[in-house]
Amino acid sequence: MLLAGDIGGTKTVLALFAERGQAFAREPLREETFPSSSYSSLEAIIADFLGDATLQLNGASFGVAGPVVQGRARITNLPWVIEEKSIEAQFGVPTTLLNDLEAIANAVPHLHTADLFTLHHGQPSPTGAIAVIAPGTGLGEAYLVWVNGRYESFPSEGGHASFAPTSPEQLEVLAYLLTQFNHVSYERICSGMGIPTLYAALRAVGRYPEPAWLRDRLDEARDQTPIIFSAALQEEPVPLCRATLDMFIEILGNEAANLALKVLATGGIYIGGGIPPRILPQLEAGRFLELFQRKGRFSQMMGKIPVHVIRNPKVALYGAAYEALRAVRSG
């Protein structure tokens, strides 16, 4: 029995998986979602999840939204500190913490065709490095390298690297944002929480008018991103919202290419997170791939890199479960 978790600032998802030989059953025996901010710690959520059930847990692993250093993680957007030793002591189970994108990367070699939407088949190298980028609430990045006959996943905080504009309009946006923030990262404008920032910047530079009804709706909303996307995708899109979505896609294409270049991702790049599956027609329309492959002298190489969107929402849980299983098998 394996306990796996996907731990975020908004929600925590826990699941139990049954071992099956050298793998595990992909369909969880039990899965439950908890509002993270309603709990004082991950241990409290685990206790609620397990309840009074008598279970023999062989291993546990959790993908967490934040860097993991020596078995300890401070969660982004939550006042939690999670420690492997604390969980092991309370629940008596060997525990591993992973960065959430490292968990997603962990699952990539095991994904099925049905888990993916392929934007570009390319010509993958069988043992080439693989890159993973995931615009969800934030912008996560990770990569995999072929080591001793298998892929090993590694975390990254590349989403916090400084944003580099690639068009006159993006230059205007950056110039405005530098008056608001002392550091403008890719995550600041290429993520769920970054969409309203990108929208506000485009509004501020005066290229597109904002309808009064839309401003009223946004002022009342706790989360503006779904409203902006909805207005961008309706039959007659609001120009400001459509421009926001288009620039988001352009920036994502450029940063995905930057990551692929940095790790020489000849094995492919996988796009995760909650946003890409919702905008597949827009990603497929061509602008994303055009910018992904437009890298000067390396454009020909970029054209050989496969590009996939991860559609399975349980990918982080699977990655955590694979890590727990590996720890059990090697321990």
N, C-alpha and C positions, 0 to 999 in steps of 0.2 A: 504494500500500500504506500502510495506516494502522495504527499501534500504539496500542492503547487499554488503560487499566488502571484497576482499581477497587482502591484501596490502603486496607487497614484494619489495625487492630491485631492481629487474629487471622489473617487471610488476605489474600493479594494475588492478584488475578485479572488475567491479561494475555491479550490477544487480538489477532489480526491480522485486519483487515478490508480487502476489496478495494474500491477506488473504482469507482463506476459512474456516469459522467457527473457530475451535480450531487449525487449521493447515494453510498451505499455498500451493499454486500450485507449484510443484517442477520445472516445466518448466518456466523459467523467462519470464516476459512480454518483457523485454529488457535486453540485456547484452552487455558489451563493454569492451575491453582490451586496456589499455593505457601504454605507456612506462614511468615508474615511474621517471626516471632521467630527462625526458624532462619537468617536472613540478616542481615548487618551493614548492608545498604543496599538501596535500590531498584535501584541500578545493578547490584548482584550478581545480583538476580533477573532483570533484563532480560538480562544476559549469559547466564545459564542458559537462559532462554527462547529466545533467538535462536540460541544454540549456534554452530556453524560455518557455518550457512546464509548464503548470499550473497543478501541482500535489499536492494532499493532502497526504503527507507522515505521516504515523502513528508512524513509528519508524525506526531507523537506527542502524546498528551494523557493525563493521569492525574487521576482524581478521588481526592482524599486526605482522610483523616479528620483534619481540623484546618484552621485558618484559613490562607489563602494570602496573603502580603504581599509584593508586589514580586517575584513569581516564586520565592518561598521559603516552605517549610512545615515546621513541626515537628509530627511525627505524634503524635496522642494515643495513649497506651499503647504507644509504641515509642520507643526511643532513636535515632530517625532524624531527620536534617534533609535534606530533598529540595530541590534547586535546579534550576531549568530549565537554567541555563547549564552545570551539571555534566553533565547528561544529554546536552545538545547537543554538548558537547566530546568526550564519550566515544563517542557513537554517531553523531555527524554528522547528526542529524535535528532539525529545528525542533520545540520542545517547549513545551507549555502545561500548567500545573498549575491544577486547579480544586478548590475545596472539594467533598467528595463529594456533598453535597446540591445544590450548584450543578450538578454533573454530572447528577444525576437530573432536576433541573428542566430542564436543557438538552434532555433527551429527550422531555419531556412533550408539546410540540406535534407530535411525530412518532409518538406511540403509536397503535396500532391498537385497534379495538374488542376484539379478543381479548386484548389486554394488560391490560384493565381489568375490574373488577367495579363496577358503578354502584350505590351505595347510595341516591342521590337524583338524579333527572334535573334538577330545577330549571329555571330559565330563564336560561341563560348569556348574558352580554354578549359579542358576537363578538370584541371587542378589550379586554375587561376584564382586569384583573390576575388572576394565577393564584397560588395559594399551594400550597406543598408541605411536608408534614410527614412524618417517617419515624421511627417507633420501631423501631430495630434494636438493636444492642448499646448505642448511645446514642440520643439524641433529636435528630434533625437537622431544620432548617427552612430554607426558601429561598422565593423568589418570582420571578415573571416579570412583566415590564411590556412593553406594546406600544410599540415605538419604531421609527419609520421603516419601517413596513410589515412588521415581524416581531417576534417575542417575544425579549426579552433576559432572561437569567437572572441573578439576583443571590444571593449567599450571605447567610447569617444565622447568628448563634450564639444565636438565641432560645430554644433548648432549655435554656440555662443561666440564663434569667430566673427570678426567684423564684416559687415555687409559691404559688398563691392558692387556699385551700380554698373550696368552695361548698356544703358540707353540715356538719352537726354531727359526723358521723363523720370527715370529712376534717380538721376542726379538731382532733379528738383525735389523729389521725395526725401532723399538723404539730406540735402541741405536744410529742409524744414525740420526733419527729425533731430538733427544735430543741435537745433535750438531748444529741443525738448529733453534730450537725453545726452549724457556724456559718453555713452557707448551704444552704437546701433548695431546689434547683432543680427544674424539671419533669423534667429528665433523671434526677434522683436517684430518682424513683419511677415514671416513665412511659417505661421502656425495658427492654431485656433485662437489663441489669445492675441496673436499678432494681427489678425485680419482687421479688427476695429482700428488698430493703430495705422495700418496701411490705408484704410478707408479715410480716416481723419486727415492723413497727410495729403492724399489726393484732393480732398475737399479744400484743404488749406491753400494749396498752390493754385486753386481757382480754375482748373481746367474743366471741371464738371459741376453743374449746379446740383444742389441737394433739394429734393422735393420736401415741402413742409410736412406732409403726412409721414414721410419716412423718418424725418428728424424726430417727430413726436413719438413714433414707435421705438426708435432707438433709445430715446431719453428714458422711456419707461422700462426697457428691457434689462434684465440682469446679465444676459448673454447676447451680445449683438451679432455674433458671427452667423447663426442660422438665419437671421433676418436679412443680413447683407447677401448671403449666398442665395436665399430664396428670391430676392429681388433681382439678382443677377441672372437667374436661370428661368425666370418666368417668360411667357410668350413674347411680351414686350419688355425687355429688361430695362431697368433703370441705368442710364449710362454710367453714373458714378459707381454703382455696384458692379456693373459688368467690367469696368476698367479695373476695379479692385481685384476681381477674380482673375482677369487676364494677367495683371502684373504679378499676382501670387503665383500663377502657373509659370510665368517667365522666370521669376526668381527661384522657384523650386527646380526648374530645368537647369538653370545655371549652377545652383549649389549642388545638385545631384551630380552634375558633370565634374565640378571641382572635387567632390569626394572621390569619384571614380578615378580621376587623374592622380590624386594623392596616394591612393592605395593600389593603383594600377589594377583596377577591377575587371580583368579580362574574363573572369567567371560570371560576370553580370552584376547588375544593380537591382536591388529589391526595394520597392517603395511601400512602406507600411504606414501605420497611423490611421486615425478615423476619418480624415478628410478625403484622401485620394479615391476610395471606393465610391464616394458620393459624387465625384466629378469625372468619372471615367470617360464619358463622351467628349468632354472638354480636353482632357489629357490626350485622348486619341486623335483629336482634330488636327494635330500636326505641329503646333507652335512649341509644345513641350519638347518633342524630339528634335525639332529644328535647332532649338537653343542648346539642348543637351549635346548635340553632335557638332555644334559650331565652335570648335576650339582650335582655330588656326591650323598650324602645322600638324596637329594631332587629330584633326577632324576625321581622317580616314580610319584611324584606330578607334575613335569613339563610335563610328558607325558599325563596328564589329561587336560592341558590347551589348549584350541582351538587356532589356529593360522590362521588369515585371512589377505589377502592382499586387500586393498581398491582400486578398479579399476575406480571408478567414479571420474573424474577430477574436478567436481563441489562440492566436499564434504566440502571444507572450506567455500564456499559461502552458502551452506545449513546450516552449523553450525552457521554462522553469522546471517542468516535469522531466525533460531530457537531462537537465543538469543534475536533478536529484537522483535519477536512475544511474547516471554515470558515476556519481559519488558512491552509490550503493555497490555498484559492480566493481569499482576500483578499491573500495574499502574493505 
